[in-house]
């Protein structure tokens, strides 16, 4: 019975192909827009997630304070108020996984005929732990290298490519400001950071080497920043409070006195960026869903016109024994067929549009099974919802009045 009704519904739609195609067009555009927007939104979420994961997890950054001269206040890091001893004390706090003092800068690095200006990070082995930054070739430097101010380096992928090309950097000697450094290892790829900087365009050396041989320091033992990793995200608020209290105590700051350091929660910044991306993804999907609503209204309008045109046909069917539910099911099937076929075509257009967007703009897009299921589910729901009223109107026609319809 249902198969017969499906065949009848298909023939009824085929009798007026142009009207059926125009009715379906709204659903095609709506589904295509939803799939494309969800693919772009999920791609953006994935890219943000990769950036966050490359940055490291549960991270804080402590920055030195600012200085004031003649009423002019400089920015954070201008006054070297943090020390290696501060970093060591923080490492002893409950809930702290790693604490790495950092003395950063940039310099021209030379290898043979090649040279490259890169970011140089002076730190300790704890820095690699905090950043979850693996050494993919060679080995990392040790605490002994830090104590001895050994001239060794770990090199990022971008810096390695620009200095060494296809040559293996491990064991080679490069020069930083005329000082020779032996490359101990090559770091794994991190990609772009939250600030847009290429994290692989960097070179890591022991903290003491950076302070004594490369950048120098005005006051021995001071550093510009400290990176701290908490053991878990849940205890980050407690770790933040403990660090603040410890540093105020160590720096002999009275109650109410302005802190001479700045504490930044990188995970909070990353979570905020991820949440913004999720909201954007939902917003894109909601905007595209309006097209589905418009397509559903179009289906209802055309179905109402169809009921009016086929009133006499409905009267004849009822006169020869068709029940109300048979008429209801037939018109409802026509609406669902239009929705599902339009959804299928829209899916093809949406997927093709997503791939084309990625090809032309190099934008990350992800077409997930959930977005396809959502599109099909919404299309079927729209067909049933907007097709039910015309179908019910057709089913409730008075057979005698319907037969009299010209």
TAJOZI-V35275 format. One record per residue. N is the residue number from 1. RES is the residue in three letters. SS is DSSP state (H for helix, E for strand, C for the rest). PSI is psi in degrees with one decimal (NA if undefined). OMEGA is omega in whole degrees, -180 to 180 (none if undefined). Layout:
BEGIN
N;RES;SS;PSI;OMEGA, N;RES;SS;PSI;OMEGA
END
This chain:
BEGIN
1;UNK;C;-46.8;-179, 2;UNK;H;-38.9;178, 3;UNK;H;-39.1;178, 4;UNK;H;-40.6;179, 5;UNK;H;-37.9;177, 6;UNK;H;-43.6;178, 7;UNK;H;-41.3;180, 8;UNK;H;-41.3;179, 9;UNK;H;-40.6;179, 10;UNK;H;-41.2;178, 11;UNK;H;-37.8;179, 12;UNK;H;-39.0;178, 13;UNK;H;-34.3;179, 14;UNK;H;-20.6;-180, 15;UNK;C;-25.6;178, 16;UNK;C;77.5;-172, 17;UNK;H;-43.0;-176, 18;UNK;H;-43.4;180, 19;UNK;H;-39.4;179, 20;UNK;H;-42.1;-179, 21;UNK;H;-43.5;179, 22;UNK;H;-36.8;177, 23;UNK;H;-40.7;-178, 24;UNK;H;-23.9;-174, 25;UNK;H;-39.8;179, 26;UNK;H;-40.5;179, 27;UNK;H;-38.7;179, 28;UNK;H;-48.7;-179, 29;UNK;H;-41.9;-178, 30;UNK;H;-50.3;-179, 31;UNK;H;-42.4;178, 32;UNK;H;-41.7;180, 33;UNK;H;-41.3;180, 34;UNK;H;-47.5;-179, 35;UNK;H;-44.1;-179, 36;UNK;H;-46.7;-178, 37;UNK;H;-39.8;178, 38;UNK;H;-36.3;178, 39;UNK;H;-42.4;179, 40;UNK;H;-43.6;-180, 41;UNK;H;-44.8;179, 42;UNK;H;-33.8;175, 43;UNK;H;-41.3;178, 44;UNK;H;-40.4;178, 45;UNK;H;-42.6;-180, 46;UNK;H;-43.3;-179, 47;UNK;H;-42.1;178, 48;UNK;H;-42.0;179, 49;UNK;H;-40.8;179, 50;UNK;H;-39.0;180, 51;UNK;H;-42.3;-180, 52;UNK;H;-45.0;-178, 53;UNK;H;-33.0;178, 54;UNK;H;-29.9;-179, 55;UNK;H;-33.1;-175, 56;UNK;C;167.7;-176, 57;UNK;C;148.3;174, 58;UNK;C;47.8;-173, 59;UNK;E;143.0;168, 60;UNK;E;151.0;171, 61;UNK;E;123.8;175, 62;UNK;E;124.5;179, 63;UNK;E;145.6;175, 64;UNK;E;160.2;-178, 65;UNK;C;-175.7;-180, 66;UNK;C;161.4;178, 67;UNK;C;163.1;-180, 68;UNK;E;125.2;180, 69;UNK;E;117.7;179, 70;UNK;C;36.6;180, 71;UNK;C;-5.9;-180, 72;UNK;E;121.2;-180, 73;UNK;E;128.6;178, 74;UNK;C;173.7;-177, 75;UNK;C;176.8;180, 76;UNK;C;144.0;-180, 77;UNK;C;-8.4;-177, 78;UNK;C;-27.4;176, 79;UNK;C;121.5;-175, 80;UNK;C;84.7;-176, 81;UNK;C;-8.3;179, 82;UNK;E;148.1;-179, 83;UNK;E;166.3;175, 84;UNK;H;-34.7;179, 85;UNK;H;-35.9;175, 86;UNK;H;-45.7;180, 87;UNK;H;-39.6;179, 88;UNK;H;-37.9;179, 89;UNK;H;-39.6;178, 90;UNK;H;-36.5;-179, 91;UNK;H;-22.5;-179, 92;UNK;C;-8.5;-179, 93;UNK;C;146.3;175, 94;UNK;C;136.2;178, 95;UNK;C;-4.3;179, 96;UNK;E;122.7;-179, 97;UNK;E;-40.7;-179, 98;UNK;E;147.8;177, 99;UNK;E;117.0;-173, 100;UNK;E;114.0;173, 101;UNK;E;143.4;-175, 102;UNK;E;134.5;174, 103;UNK;E;93.0;-173, 104;UNK;E;166.8;176, 105;UNK;E;-167.2;175, 106;UNK;E;152.2;-178, 107;UNK;E;163.4;176, 108;UNK;E;126.8;-179, 109;UNK;E;135.9;-174, 110;UNK;E;135.1;171, 111;UNK;E;115.0;-178, 112;UNK;C;-128.0;180, 113;UNK;C;-5.7;-175, 114;UNK;E;145.8;175, 115;UNK;E;155.7;-175, 116;UNK;E;133.1;177, 117;UNK;E;122.0;-175, 118;UNK;E;163.5;175, 119;UNK;E;132.7;179, 120;UNK;E;126.9;-177, 121;UNK;E;114.8;174, 122;UNK;E;120.5;-177, 123;UNK;E;-164.4;-179, 124;UNK;C;171.3;178, 125;UNK;H;-23.8;179, 126;UNK;H;-23.6;179, 127;UNK;H;-42.4;180, 128;UNK;H;-35.0;178, 129;UNK;H;-45.8;-179, 130;UNK;H;-39.2;-178, 131;UNK;H;-3.4;-176, 132;UNK;C;49.1;-174, 133;UNK;C;104.8;-176, 134;UNK;C;155.5;171, 135;UNK;E;111.9;-173, 136;UNK;E;-15.7;179, 137;UNK;E;134.4;-177, 138;UNK;E;-145.8;-177, 139;UNK;C;159.5;179, 140;UNK;C;159.9;174, 141;UNK;C;165.1;-173, 142;UNK;C;175.3;177, 143;UNK;H;-30.4;177, 144;UNK;H;-38.4;177, 145;UNK;H;-36.0;179, 146;UNK;H;-44.9;180, 147;UNK;H;-35.3;-176, 148;UNK;H;-1.5;-177, 149;UNK;C;46.1;-179, 150;UNK;C;144.0;180, 151;UNK;C;78.1;178, 152;UNK;E;161.5;-175, 153;UNK;E;151.3;168, 154;UNK;E;134.3;-170, 155;UNK;E;135.8;178, 156;UNK;C;163.4;-175, 157;UNK;H;-43.7;-178, 158;UNK;H;-44.4;179, 159;UNK;H;-41.1;179, 160;UNK;H;-41.1;-178, 161;UNK;H;-40.3;-177, 162;UNK;H;-26.7;-180, 163;UNK;H;-39.8;-171, 164;UNK;H;-13.7;-178, 165;UNK;C;-125.6;-180, 166;UNK;C;-2.7;-179, 167;UNK;C;143.4;178, 168;UNK;C;119.5;-176, 169;UNK;C;-22.5;-173, 170;UNK;C;126.5;180, 171;UNK;C;-10.9;179, 172;UNK;C;161.7;-180, 173;UNK;E;124.8;175, 174;UNK;E;170.7;-178, 175;UNK;E;133.3;173, 176;UNK;E;112.6;-178, 177;UNK;C;48.9;176, 178;UNK;C;-3.1;179, 179;UNK;E;131.8;-179, 180;UNK;E;137.6;177, 181;UNK;E;137.6;177, 182;UNK;E;130.3;179, 183;UNK;E;113.6;179, 184;UNK;E;-35.4;-175, 185;UNK;E;165.6;178, 186;UNK;E;130.8;-178, 187;UNK;E;152.2;175, 188;UNK;C;161.4;-178, 189;UNK;C;132.8;178, 190;UNK;C;-26.6;-180, 191;UNK;C;-158.9;-175, 192;UNK;E;139.3;178, 193;UNK;C;179.3;-180, 194;UNK;C;-26.4;-180, 195;UNK;C;3.9;179, 196;UNK;C;-3.5;-179, 197;UNK;C;144.7;177, 198;UNK;E;109.6;-177, 199;UNK;C;-23.0;-179, 200;UNK;C;-10.4;177, 201;UNK;C;68.6;-175, 202;UNK;E;166.9;-180, 203;UNK;E;127.8;-176, 204;UNK;E;130.2;179, 205;UNK;E;163.3;178, 206;UNK;E;143.8;-177, 207;UNK;H;-47.8;-178, 208;UNK;H;-31.8;177, 209;UNK;H;-41.7;179, 210;UNK;H;-40.1;-177, 211;UNK;H;-36.9;-174, 212;UNK;H;-35.5;-170, 213;UNK;H;-19.1;-174, 214;UNK;H;-63.3;-174, 215;UNK;C;-26.8;-175, 216;UNK;C;169.5;177, 217;UNK;C;141.9;-177, 218;UNK;C;-38.1;-180, 219;UNK;C;119.5;-178, 220;UNK;C;138.4;177, 221;UNK;C;-8.4;180, 222;UNK;E;153.0;178, 223;UNK;E;160.6;-179, 224;UNK;C;-29.7;-179, 225;UNK;E;164.6;176, 226;UNK;E;129.4;176, 227;UNK;E;129.8;-176, 228;UNK;E;135.2;176, 229;UNK;E;126.4;176, 230;UNK;E;156.9;-178, 231;UNK;C;-29.9;179, 232;UNK;C;163.4;-179, 233;UNK;C;-29.7;-176, 234;UNK;C;-33.7;-177, 235;UNK;C;7.5;-178, 236;UNK;H;-42.3;178, 237;UNK;H;-40.3;180, 238;UNK;H;-39.9;178, 239;UNK;H;-41.4;179, 240;UNK;H;-44.1;179, 241;UNK;H;-43.1;-179, 242;UNK;H;-41.7;180, 243;UNK;H;-43.6;-179, 244;UNK;H;-45.5;180, 245;UNK;H;-41.9;-180, 246;UNK;H;-47.4;-177, 247;UNK;H;-37.3;177, 248;UNK;H;-37.4;178, 249;UNK;H;-45.0;-178, 250;UNK;H;-33.0;-178, 251;UNK;C;4.9;176, 252;UNK;C;49.0;179, 253;UNK;C;128.1;179, 254;UNK;C;161.3;178, 255;UNK;C;129.3;-178, 256;UNK;C;-14.3;179, 257;UNK;C;140.7;-178, 258;UNK;C;136.3;-180, 259;UNK;C;145.9;178, 260;UNK;C;29.2;177, 261;UNK;E;163.3;178, 262;UNK;E;131.9;-179, 263;UNK;E;123.8;-179, 264;UNK;E;131.0;176, 265;UNK;E;100.3;-177, 266;UNK;H;-31.5;180, 267;UNK;H;-38.1;179, 268;UNK;H;-40.6;178, 269;UNK;H;-43.6;-180, 270;UNK;H;-42.6;179, 271;UNK;H;-36.9;178, 272;UNK;H;-41.7;178, 273;UNK;H;-41.2;179, 274;UNK;H;-40.3;179, 275;UNK;H;-40.1;177, 276;UNK;H;-39.7;179, 277;UNK;H;-39.5;177, 278;UNK;H;-42.7;179, 279;UNK;H;-41.9;179, 280;UNK;H;-41.6;180, 281;UNK;H;-44.3;179, 282;UNK;H;-38.5;180, 283;UNK;H;-42.6;178, 284;UNK;H;-42.9;179, 285;UNK;H;-39.0;-180, 286;UNK;H;-41.2;179, 287;UNK;H;-43.4;179, 288;UNK;H;-30.2;-179, 289;UNK;H;-22.1;177, 290;UNK;H;-34.0;178, 291;UNK;H;-35.9;177, 292;UNK;H;-38.4;178, 293;UNK;H;-42.7;178, 294;UNK;H;-41.2;177, 295;UNK;H;-39.1;178, 296;UNK;H;-40.1;177, 297;UNK;H;-39.1;178, 298;UNK;H;-41.0;178, 299;UNK;H;-44.5;-179, 300;UNK;H;-43.3;-180, 301;UNK;H;-46.5;-179, 302;UNK;H;-36.7;178, 303;UNK;H;-36.5;177, 304;UNK;H;-40.7;177, 305;UNK;H;-41.4;-180, 306;UNK;H;-40.3;178, 307;UNK;H;-42.3;180, 308;UNK;H;-44.0;-179, 309;UNK;H;-29.8;-174, 310;UNK;C;22.2;-179, 311;UNK;H;-45.8;-179, 312;UNK;H;-38.5;178, 313;UNK;H;-40.6;179, 314;UNK;H;-40.7;179, 315;UNK;H;-40.2;180, 316;UNK;H;-42.8;180, 317;UNK;H;-43.6;180, 318;UNK;H;-35.7;-178, 319;UNK;H;-29.7;-179, 320;UNK;C;11.9;170, 321;UNK;C;1.2;179, 322;UNK;C;134.4;179, 323;UNK;C;167.0;-179, 324;UNK;H;-42.6;-177, 325;UNK;H;-26.7;177, 326;UNK;H;-43.5;178, 327;UNK;H;-43.3;179, 328;UNK;H;-46.5;-178, 329;UNK;H;-39.1;-178, 330;UNK;H;-48.5;-178, 331;UNK;H;-32.6;177, 332;UNK;H;-38.8;177, 333;UNK;H;-39.5;178, 334;UNK;H;-43.3;180, 335;UNK;H;-41.8;-179, 336;UNK;H;-40.3;178, 337;UNK;H;-44.5;179, 338;UNK;H;-42.9;-179, 339;UNK;H;-47.4;-174, 340;UNK;H;-43.2;178, 341;UNK;H;-43.1;178, 342;UNK;H;-37.8;178, 343;UNK;H;-44.2;-179, 344;UNK;H;-45.3;179, 345;UNK;H;-40.9;179, 346;UNK;H;-37.5;177, 347;UNK;H;-45.5;180, 348;UNK;H;-42.7;180, 349;UNK;H;-40.8;-180, 350;UNK;H;-44.7;179, 351;UNK;H;-44.0;178, 352;UNK;H;-40.8;178, 353;UNK;H;-37.1;179, 354;UNK;H;-46.8;179, 355;UNK;H;-39.8;179, 356;UNK;H;-39.1;178, 357;UNK;H;-43.3;179, 358;UNK;H;-37.5;-178, 359;UNK;H;-42.1;-174, 360;UNK;H;-33.2;-174, 361;UNK;H;-3.2;-178, 362;UNK;C;30.8;177, 363;UNK;C;134.1;178, 364;UNK;C;123.8;174, 365;UNK;C;144.0;179, 366;UNK;C;118.9;177, 367;UNK;C;106.9;-177, 368;UNK;C;158.3;177, 369;UNK;H;-31.7;-180, 370;UNK;H;-38.6;180, 371;UNK;H;-35.2;177, 372;UNK;H;-44.2;179, 373;UNK;H;-41.3;178, 374;UNK;H;-43.7;180, 375;UNK;H;-45.6;179, 376;UNK;H;-43.6;-179, 377;UNK;H;-44.8;180, 378;UNK;H;-41.0;180, 379;UNK;H;-45.2;179, 380;UNK;H;-40.8;179, 381;UNK;H;-43.3;179, 382;UNK;H;-42.7;180, 383;UNK;H;-44.3;-180, 384;UNK;H;-44.0;-176, 385;UNK;H;-50.3;-176, 386;UNK;H;-16.9;178, 387;UNK;H;-13.8;-175, 388;UNK;H;-43.1;-177, 389;UNK;H;-48.3;176, 390;UNK;H;-38.5;180, 391;UNK;H;-40.8;178, 392;UNK;H;-37.7;178, 393;UNK;H;-40.7;178, 394;UNK;H;-39.2;-177, 395;UNK;H;-26.9;-176, 396;UNK;C;7.6;177, 397;UNK;C;142.1;174, 398;UNK;C;120.6;-176, 399;UNK;H;-39.8;-178, 400;UNK;H;-45.0;179, 401;UNK;H;-36.0;179, 402;UNK;H;-37.8;180, 403;UNK;H;-28.6;-180, 404;UNK;H;-12.9;-176, 405;UNK;C;130.9;-176, 406;UNK;C;NA;none
END
